[in-house]
Amino acid sequence: MTLKEPLPVAPGTDDARAGRPHRATAWPEARAAAVRAGASARAGRAPLGVPLGQALGQVLAEPLLALTDLPPFDTSAMDGWAVAGPGPWTVRAEGAVLAGHASAAVAADGEAVRIATGARVPAGTTAVVRTEHSRTGHAGTGHAGTGHAALHALREVVPGQDIRPRGQECRAGDELLPAGTVVTPAVLGLAAAAGYDELPVPPRPRVEILVLGDELLTTGLPHDGLIRDALGPMLGPWLTALGADVLATRRIGDEAEELYAAVTGSAADLVLTTGGTAAGPVDHVHGVLDKAGATLLVDGVKVRPGHPMLLARLAAEPGRPEPTRPDSTRPDSTPSEPARPARVRHLVGLPGNPLAAVSGLLTLAQPLLAALTALTGAAAAAPALPRVPVQDEVHGHPYDTRLVPVVRRGGRAVPLRYNGPAMLRGIAAADGLAVVPPGGARPGQELDVLDLPWPTAEGAVPAQGACFT
């Protein structure tokens, strides 16, 4: 079958796709379409205020501005003595100035008071003398000749030494970090120091997974034509690693009405289905999308495995009506609730074979989710992929892109075996998927690599052997 021929249709099927020409999209164009779809759904998604303890790993939706001067007052940088004027100094009988406590002003030149690191420097302080750079003794002459203990500096005292002046790190209103910064533990510490209780982050996309098929088991060994569901346990954690909020993973039988109700009734921003995207007797995804008034954005992709994948825009969830202007003749007239754009929702149909489903996930769902959570104004284009030279020859499809599991070793991508559409052994050991152009790749040729969203051990090659086919 050539790419221009209609898809085969099983006898007796009433699938809405019967006789429809195969309009497969080139792999790079399919990813670009997914990015555009995600960008189109960003409208009206206002940032959320997330408590600091829940913001780790997310990104700042807005610049982080200082809410106060840092430090907010002159602060001692060391344990020691706050001194005023030239020494030696009379040691004040009052207790030390401690962090978190109000400090009394140094009354006059020639006096010293014990101070702790982080404590507010008393007004009139000339410098802080470190404990290890001073000694105390009985009073003699000069400032300290009063019968009280005297403080002597063992090194030259420079005005302002070991004092962190107010605003040394930043002033209130300064931009500390730009929008798009990943929230690390250090960012949380800076935000807390700058006065934040919560951080503005993009809302997490809501995803619902619909696992289709009467033949799937959730426990036990395969038997009597039934097989274990590999996608249900895999897709939820994978999407969570991509930053999605997975509302549910539901099993749907091979019933068109059940699937229609699940798709149209979902509250998710993205619905993911598994299987049912071809033209077999129980492949209902296309028919359901037609009935639901969805718009197909990608209907098949020129990629192996996974070419029956699809992307559709579902009918928009209605927004609030446009606001009305108040009637100036009625003093009690007020505007209606502000308008909210209709929420755009999408569906990604993954093939039912496990590795083919992974291919669809990385080709369509991942770039869509990335664009959906990107900052306003971000370019609606698929991000550039890292390029890595491949260690061994990889055979390619004559016309389509291939996605092949690889591990990285010594700066090269080593293709793995067990890369058939129904196999997960290769991807389970992989660092990523190499994007092999039509016709294949020769040793040393640089290929784009789709990295997996979790840390992997560089250098380890599983006991699978390299892939030469």
BAMI-59116 format. One record per atom (N, C-alpha, C, CB): residue in one letter; x, y, z. Coordinates in steps of 0.2 Angstrom, whole numbers, plus 5000, padded with zeros to 4 digits. Glycine has a CB too. Layout:
BEGIN
aXYZ;...
***
This chain:
BEGIN
m500449945000;m500050005000;m500450065000;m499550005006;t500350114996;t500750174995;t500450225000;t500750204988;l500750275002;l500550325006;l499950365003;l501050375008;k499850364997;k499250394994;k498650354993;k499450414987;e498650284995;e498050244994;e497650255000;e498350174993;p496950234999;p496550235005;p496750185010;p495850225003;l496650195016;l496750135021;l496250075020;l496650165028;p496550015021;p496049965021;p495549965026;p496449895022;v494949945024;v494349945028;v494149865029;v493849985025;a494049845035;a493749785036;a493049775033;a493849765044;p492849715031;p492249705028;p491649715033;p492149635025;g491149755031;g490649765036;g490649825041;g490449705040;t491249855041;t491349905046;t490949975043;t492049925047;d490650005048;d490350065047;d490750125050;d489650065050;d491450115051;d491850175053;d491850235048;d492550145054;a491750295051;a491650355048;a492250365043;a491550415052;r492850325044;r493450345041;r493450295034;r494050325045;a492950255033;a492950205028;a493050245021;a492350165028;g493550225017;g493550265011;g493950325011;g492950275008;r494050355017;r494450415018;r495150415016;r494350445025;p495450455012;p496150445010;p496550465016;p496350495004;h497150425016;h497650435021;h498050495020;h498150375021;r497950545025;r498250615024;r498850615029;r497750665025;a499250565029;a499750565034;a500250625034;a500250505034;t500450655040;t500850715040;t501550695041;t500550755046;a502050725038;a502750715040;a502850725047;a503150765035;w503350685050;w503450685057;w503650755060;w504050645059;p504150795057;p504250865060;p503650905059;p504850895056;e503250905054;e502650945053;e502150925059;e502350945046;a502050865060;a501650835065;a501750865072;a501550765066;r502450865074;r502650895080;r502450975080;r503350885081;a502651005075;a502451075074;a501751095075;a502751105068;a501351045072;a500551055073;a500351045080;a500251005069;a500651005084;a500550995091;a500751055095;a500950925094;v501351085093;v501551145097;v501051195096;v502251165095;r500751205089;r500251255088;r499651245092;r500151265080;a499451185092;a498851165096;a498851185103;a498651095095;g499451165106;g499551185113;g499551265114;g500151155116;a499951295110;a499951375110;a499251405110;a500451405105;s498851375105;s498151405104;s497751395111;s497851365098;a497851345115;a497451325121;a497751365127;a497451255122;r498251405126;r498551445132;r498151505134;r499251465130;a497751525129;a497351585130;a496851585137;a496951605124;g496851625141;g496451625147;g496751585152;g495751605145;r497251555152;r497551515157;r498051555162;r497951455154;a497651585167;a498051635171;a498551595176;a497551675175;p499051625178;p499551595182;p499151575189;p500151635184;l499451525192;l499151505199;l499651525204;l499051425199;g499451545210;g499851555216;g499951485219;g499551605220;v500551455219;v500651395222;v501151405229;v501051345217;p500951375234;p501351385240;p502051365239;p501051345246;l502551395242;l503251375241;l503351305241;l503651415246;g503051265246;g503251195247;g502951155242;g502951175254;q502551185237;q502251145232;q502551165225;q501551145232;a502951215225;a503251245218;a503851215215;a503351315219;l504151165219;l504851135217;l504751105210;l505051085222;g505151125205;g505151085199;g504751125194;g504951015199;q504251165196;q503851205191;q504251265189;q503251225194;v503951305184;v504351365182;v503951425184;v504351365174;l504251485184;l503951545186;l503551575180;l504551595188;a502951585181;a502551615176;a502651685175;a501751595177;e502951725180;e503051795180;e503751805183;e502451835184;p504051865181;p504651875184;p504651885192;p504951945182;l505151855195;l505151865203;l505451925205;l505551805206;l504951975208;l505152035210;l505252045217;l504652095208;a505752075220;a505952085227;a505352115230;a506552115228;l505052095235;l504552125239;l504852175244;l504052075242;t505452165246;t505752205251;t506552215249;t505752175258;d506852265252;d507552265252;d507852205255;d507852325255;l508452185252;l508852125255;l509552145256;l508752065251;p509852145262;p509452135268;p508952195270;p509952125274;p508452185274;p507952235275;p508252285280;p507352205278;f508752275283;f509152325287;f509852315288;f508752325294;d510252355290;d510952345291;d511052285296;d511352405294;t511452235294;t511552175297;t512252155299;t511152115293;s512352125304;s513052105306;s513252045302;s513152095313;a513752045298;a513951985294;a514351935299;a514352005289;m514551955305;m514951905309;m514751915316;m515751925308;d514951865320;d514951875327;d515551915329;d514951795331;g515351965334;g515852005336;g515652065340;g516252035330;w515852125339;w515752185342;w515452235338;w516352205347;a514952275339;a514752335336;a515052395339;a513952345335;v515452425335;v515852485339;v515652545335;v516652465338;a515752605339;a515652665336;a516252705338;a515052705340;g516552745332;g517152785333;g517752745333;g517052835339;p518252775334;p518952745335;p519052715342;p519552795334;g519452655342;g519552625348;g520152645352;g519652545347;p520352615358;p519952565361;p519252585363;p520252535367;w518752535365;w518052555366;w517852525373;w517652525361;t517452565376;t517152535382;t516652485381;t516852595386;v516652425384;v516152375383;v515552395387;v516452305385;r514952395384;r514352415387;r514152355391;r513852435382;a513852375397;a513652315402;a513052285399;a513552355409;e512652315395;e512052285393;e512152215389;e511652325389;g511652175388;g511752115385;g511952115377;g511152065386;a512052065374;a512252065367;a511652085363;a512551995365;v511752105357;v511252115352;v511152055348;v511452175347;l510552025348;l510451955345;l510051965339;l510151905350;a510151915334;a509651905328;a508951905330;a509951855324;g508551935327;g507851935329;g507551975334;g507651865330;h508052015337;h507852065343;h508052135341;h508252045349;a507652185343;a507752255342;a508452275346;a507152295344;s508752315343;s509452335346;s509352405348;s509952325340;a509752415353;a509852485356;a510352525352;a509952485364;a510352585352;a510852625348;a511452635352;a510552695346;v512052635349;v512652645352;v512652715354;v513252625348;a512752735361;a512652805363;a513152855360;a512652805371;a513752835360;a514252885358;a514852845355;a514452925364;d515252885352;d515952855350;d516252825356;d516352915347;g516652775355;g517052745360;g516752685364;g517252795365;e516152665361;e515752615365;e515752555360;e515052635367;a515652495363;a515652435360;a515052385363;a516252395359;v514752345359;v514252305361;v514252235358;v513452335361;r514152185361;r514252115358;r513652115353;r514152065364;i513852075347;i513252075342;i513352005339;i513352125337;a512851975337;a512751905334;a512751915326;a512251865337;t512951865322;t512851865315;t512051865314;t513151795312;g511951915309;g511251925307;g510851965311;g510851855307;a511151995316;a510752045321;a510752115317;a511052045328;r510252145319;r510152215316;r510752265320;r509452245318;v511052295316;v511652335318;v511352395322;v512152355312;p511552415328;p511352475331;p511452535327;p511552475338;a511052585328;a511152645325;a511752675327;a510552695326;g512152715323;g512752745325;g513352695325;g512752765332;t513352635323;t513852585323;t514352605317;t513652515322;t514952605318;t515452625313;t515652555309;t516152655316;a515752505313;a516052445310;a515852385315;a516752445309;v515952325313;v515952265317;v516652235317;v515352215314;v516852225323;v517552195324;v517352115326;v517952225330;r517652075322;r517552005323;r517851985330;r517851965318;t517551935333;t517751915340;t518551895340;t517351855342;e518751855334;e519451825334;e519951885332;e519451775329;h519651945330;h520152005329;h520152055334;h519852035322;s519952035341;s519952075346;s520152045353;s519152105347;r520252085358;r520352065364;r520052115369;r521152045366;t519852085375;t519652135380;t520052135386;t518852115382;g520052195390;g520552195396;g520252255400;g521252215394;h520652265405;h520352325410;h520552395407;h520752315416;a520152435409;a520152505406;a520752535408;a519552545408;g521052575403;g521652615404;g521452695403;g522152595400;t521752715398;t521552785396;t521152795390;t522252825395;g521052855388;g520652865382;g519952845383;g520952825376;h519552825378;h518852815378;h518752755383;h518652785371;a519152715384;a519052655388;a519252665396;a519352595386;g519452725397;g519752745404;g519252755409;g520252795403;t518752715410;t518152735414;t518052675419;t517552735410;g518552635420;g518452575425;g518052515422;g518152605431;h517752525416;h517452465413;h517952425409;h516852495409;a517652365407;a518152325402;a518252365396;a517752255401;a518752355393;a518952385386;a519052335381;a519552435387;l518852355375;l518952315369;l519452345365;l518252305365;h519952305363;h520552325358;h520452285352;h521152315362;a520552315346;a520652285340;a521352255339;a520352325334;l521352195336;l522052165334;l522252185327;l522052095336;r521752205323;r521852225316;r521552295315;r521552175311;e521752325310;e521452395308;e520752385307;e521852415301;v520352435309;v519652435308;v519452485303;v519252455315;v519152455298;v518952495292;v518152515293;v519052465285;p517952575292;p517252595293;p516852545288;p517152665292;g516252525291;g515852475287;g516052405287;g515752505280;q516552385290;q516852315289;q516352265292;q517552305292;d516252215289;d515752155292;d515052185293;d516152125298;i514852235290;i514152255290;i513852245283;i514052325292;r513252205283;r512952205276;r512452255276;r512552135276;p512552305272;p512052365272;p511452345269;p512352425268;r510852385271;r510252375269;r510252375261;r509752425272;g509852335258;g509852335250;g510452315247;g509652405248;q510952285250;q511552255247;q511452215241;q512052225252;e510952165242;e510852115237;e510352135232;e510552045241;c509852175235;c509252195230;c508852255234;c508852145227;r508552295230;r508052335232;r507352315231;r508152405229;a506852335235;a506152315233;a505952335226;a505652345238;g505652285222;g505552295215;g506052275210;g505352375214;d506652255213;d507152235208;d506852165205;d507852225211;e507052155199;e506952085196;e507452035198;e506852085188;l507251985202;l507751935205;l507851885200;l507551905211;l507351855196;l507351805192;l506851815186;l507251735195;p506951795180;p506551805175;p505951755175;p506851805168;a505451765171;a504951715170;a505251665166;a504351745166;g504951605168;g505251545164;g505851505168;g505551565158;t506051535174;t506551505178;t506251445181;t506851555183;v506651385181;v506451325185;v506451335192;v506851265182;v505951315196;v505951325203;v506451275206;v505251325206;t507051285208;t507451245212;t507451255219;t508251255209;p507751215223;p507751235230;p508051305232;p508151175234;a508551325228;a508851385229;a508351445227;a509551395225;v507951435222;v507451485220;v506951485226;v507151465214;l506751435229;l506351435235;l506651475240;l506151365237;g507251465242;g507551505247;g507551575245;g508251475248;l507751595239;l507751665237;l507051695238;l508051675230;a506551655235;a505851685236;a505651695243;a505351635232;a505851655247;a505651655254;a505951715257;a505851595258;a506651725256;a507051785258;a506751855256;a507751785256;a506451845250;a506151915247;a505451925249;a506251905239;g505151885253;g504551895256;g503951855253;g504351965255;y504051805249;y503551765245;y503251715250;y503751745239;d502651705250;d502351645253;d502151595247;d501751665257;e502051615241;e501851575236;e502151605229;e501051565235;l502151565224;l502451585218;l501951575212;l503151535216;p502051615207;p501551615201;p501851565196;p501451685198;v501451515195;v501651465190;v501151445185;v501851395194;p501251425179;p500751405175;p500351345177;p501051385168;p499651345176;p499251295179;p499451225175;p498551305177;r499451175179;r499651105176;r499051085171;r499751055181;p499251065165;p498751035161;p498350975164;p499051025154;r497750975163;r497350915166;r497250865160;r496650935168;v497450805161;v497450755156;v497050695159;v498150725154;e496650665154;e496250605156;e496450555151;e495550615156;i496650495153;i496850435149;i496250385148;i497450405152;l496150365142;l495550315140;l495950265137;l495050345136;v495950205141;v496350145138;v495750105135;v496650105143;l495750095128;l495250055125;l495449985123;l495150095118;g494849945123;g494949875121;g494649825126;g495749855121;d494349775123;d494049725127;d494549665129;d493449695124;e495049665126;e495549615126;e496049625132;e495949605120;l496049675136;l496549695141;l496349675148;l496649775141;l496849645151;l496849625158;l497249675162;l497149555159;t497049685168;t497349725173;t497749685178;t496849775176;t497649625178;t498049575183;t498149515180;t497649575190;g498649475183;g498749405181;g499149395174;g498149375180;l499149335172;l499549315166;l499049325160;l499849255166;p499249335154;p498849335148;p498549265147;p499249355142;h497949255144;h497649195143;h497049205139;h497449155150;d496949145135;d496349145131;d496249205126;d495749135135;g496749225123;g496649285119;g496749355122;g496049285115;l496749355129;l496749415133;l497549435134;l496349415139;i497649495134;i498349515136;i498349575141;i498649545129;r498949575144;r498949625150;r498949695147;r499649615154;d498649745150;d498649815148;d499349845150;d498049855152;a499749865146;a500449895147;a500349965147;a500949865142;l499949995144;l499850065143;l499550105149;l499450085137;g499050075152;g498750105158;g499250115164;g498250055161;p499650065166;p500150085171;p500750135169;p500450015173;m500850135162;m501450175160;m501250245158;m501650145153;l500650265155;l500550325153;l500450385158;l499950325148;g500050365164;g499950415169;g500650435172;g499550375174;p501050395174;p501750415177;p502150455172;p502150365180;w502050435166;w502450465160;w502250545159;w502450435154;l501550545159;l501250615158;l501350655165;l500550615157;t501350625171;t501550665177;t502250695176;t501450625183;a502750655174;a503450675173;a503450735168;a503850615170;l502950735163;l502950795158;l502650855161;l502650765152;g502450845168;g502150905171;g501350915171;g502350965168;a501050855169;a500350855168;a499950835175;a500050805162;d499350855176;d498950835181;d498450775178;d498550895185;v498650715180;v498250665177;v497650655181;v498650595177;l497050665178;l496450665182;l496250595183;l495850695178;a496350545178;a496050475179;a496350435173;a495350475179;t496450375174;t496550325169;t495950275169;t497250285170;r495650275164;r494950245163;r495050185158;r494350285162;r494750135159;r494650075154;r494050085151;r494750005157;i494050085144;i493450095140;i493350025135;i493450155136;g492749995135;g492749935131;g492649955124;g492149895133;d492649915119;d492549925112;d491849945110;d492749865108;e491549995114;e490950025112;e490950095110;e490450015119;a490650115105;a490750185102;a490350235107;a490450185095;e489750215109;e489450255113;e489750275120;e488750235115;e490050215123;e490450225129;e491050275128;e490650165132;l491350265122;l491950315121;l491650385120;l492350285115;y491150395116;y490850455115;y490750495121;y490250455110;a490350455126;a490250485132;a490850505136;a489750445136;a491350465136;a491950485140;a492350545137;a492450425140;v492350545130;v492750605127;v492350665128;v492850585120;t491750665127;t491350725127;t491250755134;t490650725123;g491250705139;g491150725146;g491750735150;g490750665149;s492350735147;s492950745151;s493050815152;s493550715146;a493350825158;a493450895160;a494250915159;a493350905168;a494550865155;a495250875154;a495450925149;a495650805153;d496050955149;d496250995144;d496450945138;d496851035146;l496750885139;l496950845134;l496650775136;l497750845134;v496350745131;v496150675132;v496550635128;v495350665130;l496850575131;l497250535127;l496950465127;l497950525131;t496850435121;t496550375120;t497150325117;t495950375115;t497050265118;t497550215116;t497150165112;t497850175122;g497350155106;g497050105101;g496450135098;g496850045105;g496150105093;g495550125090;g495650185085;g495050145095;t496250195082;t496350255078;t496450225071;t496950285080;a496350165069;a496450135062;a495750135060;a496850065062;a495650085055;a494950075052;a494650005053;a495050095045;g494849975059;g494549905060;g493849905062;g494949875065;p493549845063;p492849845065;p492649875072;p492549775065;v493149885076;v493049915083;v493449975084;v493149855089;d493750005079;d494150065079;d493650125079;d494650065074;h493450145084;h492850195084;h493150275085;h492450185090;v493750285086;v493950345088;v493750405082;v494750355089;h493950385076;h493750435071;h492950445071;h493950405064;g492550395071;g491850405071;g491650445077;g491550335072;v491950435083;v491750475089;v491950545088;v492050445095;l492550555085;l492750625084;l492250665079;l493450635081;d492050625074;d491550655069;d490950675072;d491450605063;k490650625076;k490050645080;k490050695085;k489850575083;a490650705088;a490750755093;a490950825090;a491350735098;g490950825083;g491150895080;g491850915081;g490650945083;a492250865082;a493050885082;a493350905076;a493350825086;t493850935076;t494250955070;t494950915070;t494451025070;l495050875065;l495650835065;l496250885062;l495550775060;l496750885066;l497350925065;l497850885062;l497550965071;v497950825064;v498450775062;v498050705061;v499050765066;d498050675055;d497750615054;d498250565051;d497050625050;g498650535056;g499150495053;g499750535053;g498950455047;v500350495054;v501050535054;v501450485050;v501250545061;k501950505046;k502350465043;k502950455047;k502650505036;v502850405052;v503350385057;v503250315058;v503350425063;r503750275060;r503650205062;r504050195068;r503950155056;p503850165073;p503150145074;p502650205075;p503050085079;g502050195075;g501550245077;g501150275072;g501850285081;h501250255065;h500950305060;h500150315061;h501050275054;p499750275064;p499050285065;p498850335070;p498650225066;m499350375073;m499150425078;m498850475075;m499850445082;l498450515080;l498050575077;l498050625083;l497350555075;l497850685081;l497750745085;l497150785083;l498350795085;a496750795087;a496050825086;a495950885091;a495450775085;r495650935088;r495350985093;r494650975094;r495451065090;l494450965100;l493750955102;l493351015102;l493750915109;a492751005102;a492251065103;a492451105109;a491551045103;a492551175109;a492751215114;a492251215120;a492851285112;e492451215126;e492051225132;e491751295132;e492351205138;p491151305132;p490951375132;p491251415137;p490151375132;g491351485135;g491651525140;g491051575143;g492151575137;r491251615147;r490751665150;r490551715145;r490951695156;p489951745145;p489751795140;p490151855141;p489051815140;e490251895135;e490551965135;e490252005140;e490551995128;p490652045144;p490352095149;p489852145146;p490852125153;t489352165149;t488952215147;t489152285150;t488152205148;r489052335147;r489252405150;r488652425155;r489352455144;p488852455160;p488252485165;p487852535161;p488552505171;d487252535163;d486752585160;d486852645165;d486052555161;s487052705161;s487152765165;s486552795168;s487552815160;t485952775165;t485352805168;t485152765174;t484852795162;r485452715176;r485252675182;r485852675187;r485052605180;p485752705192;p486352715197;p486552645200;p486152755203;d486052595200;d486252525203;d486552485197;d485652495206;s486652505191;s486852465186;s487552445186;s486652495179;t487752385186;t488452365186;t488652315180;t488652335193;p489252315179;p489452275173;p489352195175;p490252285171;s489252155170;s489252085171;s489952055173;s488852045165;e489951995174;e490551955176;e491051965170;e490451885178;p491651975171;p492151985165;p492151925160;p492851995167;a492251935154;a492251875149;a492851835150;a492251905142;r492751765149;r493251725149;r493251685142;r493151675155;p493851675139;p493851645133;p493651565134;p494551645130;a493351545128;a493151475128;a493751425129;a492751455122;r493751375133;r494251335134;r494351285129;r494251295141;v494951285126;v495051245120;v495351175123;v495651275115;r495051115120;r495251055123;r495551015116;r494651015126;h495950965118;h496250925112;h496150845114;h496950945111;l496250805109;l496250735110;l496850715106;l495650705108;v497250675109;v497850635105;v497650565105;v498550645109;g497550535099;g497450465099;g498050425098;g496950455093;l498250385102;l498850345102;l498650275099;l499150335109;p499150245095;p499050175093;p499050135099;p499650155088;g498750075098;g498750025104;g499349985105;g498149975102;n499749975100;n500449945102;n500849985106;n500749925095;p501149955111;p501549995116;p502050045114;p501849945121;l502550015110;l503050065108;l502750115103;l503650025104;a502250095099;a501950145094;a501550195098;a501450105090;a501250175104;a500950225108;a501450275111;a500650195114;v502050255113;v502650295115;v502850345110;v503250255118;s502850315104;s503050365098;s502450415098;s503050325092;g501850405098;g501350455098;g501350505104;g500650425098;l501550475110;l501550515115;l502150575114;l501750475122;l502750555112;l503250595111;l503150645105;l503950555111;t502850615100;t502750655094;t502150705095;t502550605088;l501650695098;l501050735098;l500950765105;l500450705095;a500850715110;a500650745117;a501150785120;a500450685121;q501850765120;q502350795124;q502450875121;q503050765123;p502450885114;p502550955112;p501950995114;p502750955105;l501350965113;l500750995115;l500751025122;l500050955113;l500850975127;l500850995134;l501451045135;l501050935138;a502051045132;a502551095133;a502351165131;a503151075129;a501951165125;a501751225122;a501151255127;a501451225115;l500751215129;l500151235134;l500451265140;l499751175135;t500951245143;t501251265149;t501751325148;t501551215153;a501951335141;a502451385140;a502151455142;a502651385132;l502651505142;l502451575144;l502051605139;l503051605147;t501651655140;t501351695135;t501851725131;t500851745138;g501751725124;g502251755120;g502751705117;g502551815123;a502851645120;a503351595118;a503151575111;a503351535123;a503651565107;a503651545100;a503251485099;a504351545097;a502751475095;a502451415093;a502751375088;a501651435091;a503351345090;a503751305086;a504051255090;a504351345082;a504151195088;a504451135091;a505151155093;a504351075087;p505351145100;p506051155102;p506551115098;p506051145109;a507151135097;a507651105094;a507851045098;a508251145093;l507950985095;l508150925099;l508950915099;l507850865096;p509150885104;p509950875104;p510150825099;p510150845111;r510650835096;r510950795091;r511550755093;r511150835084;v511550695092;v512050645095;v512250595089;v511750605101;p512850585088;p513050545083;p512950465085;p513850545082;v512650435080;v512450365081;v513050315080;v511850345076;q513150265085;q513650225085;q513650175079;q513750185091;d513050145078;d513050095073;d512550115067;d512850025076;e512550075062;e512150085056;e511450075059;e512350045050;v510950115056;v510250095058;v509850095051;v509950155063;h509550045050;h509150045044;h508550085045;h508949965042;g508250115040;g507750155040;g507150135036;g507950225038;h506550165036;h506050155032;h506150185025;h505350175035;p505850165020;p505950195014;p505750265013;p505750155008;y505150275016;y504850345016;y504750375022;y504150335012;d504650345028;d504450375034;d505050385039;d503950335037;t504950425044;t505450435049;t505350365054;t505250495054;r505950345057;r505950295062;r506150325068;r506350235060;l505850295074;l506050315081;l506250255084;l505450345085;v506950255086;v507250195088;v507550205095;v507850175083;p507450165100;p507650175106;p508450165106;p507450115111;v508750215110;v509550215111;v509750225118;v509750275106;v510350205119;v510650225125;v511250265123;v510850165130;r511450315128;r512050355126;r512650325129;r511950425128;r513250315126;r513850295128;r514450325125;r513950215127;g514850355129;g515450395126;g515250445121;g515850345123;g514650485122;g514450535118;g514150515112;g515050575116;r514050445111;r513650425105;r513050385107;r514150375101;a512550385102;a511950345103;a511950275101;a511350385100;v511850225105;v511950155104;v511150135102;v512250115109;p511050115096;p510350085095;p510250025098;p510250085088;l509650015101;l509449945105;l509049905100;l509149965111;r509049845102;r508549795099;r507949795102;r508849725099;y507449755100;y506749755103;y506449815102;y506849735111;n506449835096;n506149905094;n505549895090;n506649945091;g505149835090;g504549825086;g503949865089;g504349755086;p503449875085;p502949925088;p502549895094;p502349925083;a502549825095;a502249805101;a502749785107;a501949735100;m503349805106;m503849795111;m504049855116;m504549765108;l504149835122;l504349885127;l505049875130;l503849895133;r505349815128;r505949805131;r506549855129;r506249735129;g506549875123;g507049925121;g506949995125;g506949935114;i506350015124;i506250085127;i506350085135;i505550115126;a506150025138;a506250025145;a507050025148;a505949955148;a507450015143;a508150015144;a508450085141;a508549955142;a508150125138;a508350175134;a508450235137;a507950185128;d508850285135;d508950355137;d508450395133;d509650375136;g508350375127;g507850415122;g507750375116;g508250485121;l507450415111;l507250385105;l507650425099;l506450385103;a508050395095;a508350425090;a507850435084;a509050385088;v507950495081;v507450505075;v507850495069;v507250585075;v507750435066;v508050405060;v507750435054;v508150335060;p508050465049;p507650495043;p507550435038;p508150545040;p507150445034;p506950395028;p507650375025;p506450425023;g507650305024;g508350285021;g508850255026;g508650335017;g508750275033;g509250255038;g509750305039;g509450185036;a510250275044;a510850315046;a511450275046;a510650345053;r511950305044;r512650275044;r512950285051;r513050295038;p513450245053;p513850255059;p514150325059;p514350205060;g514150355065;g514350425065;g513950485063;g515050425062;q513350465060;q512950515058;q512550545064;q512450485052;e512450615064;e512150645069;e511350635068;e512350715070;l511050615074;l510350615073;l510050655079;l510150535074;d509450675078;d509050705084;d508850655088;d508450745081;v508850675095;v508650625100;v508050655104;v509250605104;l507550615105;l507050635110;l507150605117;l506350605107;d507350645121;d507550625128;d506950605132;d507950685131;l507050555136;l506550535141;l506550585147;l506650465143;p505950595150;p505850645155;p506050625162;p505150675155;w506550585163;w506750555169;w507550545168;w506450495171;p507950545174;p508650545174;p508850465172;p508950555180;t509350465168;t509550395166;t510350395167;t509450385158;a510550335167;a511250325169;a511650325162;a511350255173;e512050375161;e512450375155;e513050325155;e512850445155;g513050295150;g513650245149;g513450175149;g514150255154;a512950155153;a512750085154;a512350065147;a512350075160;v512550005145;v512249975139;v511849915141;v512749965133;p511249905141;p510949845143;p511149785139;p510149855142;a511049725142;a511149665138;a510649645133;a511249605143;q510649685128;q510249675122;q510649675116;q509749735122;g511249705116;g511549705109;g511349765105;g511449635105;a511749785101;a511549845097;a511049815091;a512249865093;c510749865089;c510249855084;c510549875077;c509649905085;f510549825072;f510749825066;f510249825060;f511349775064;t509549825063;t509049815058;t508549875059;t508649745059;
***
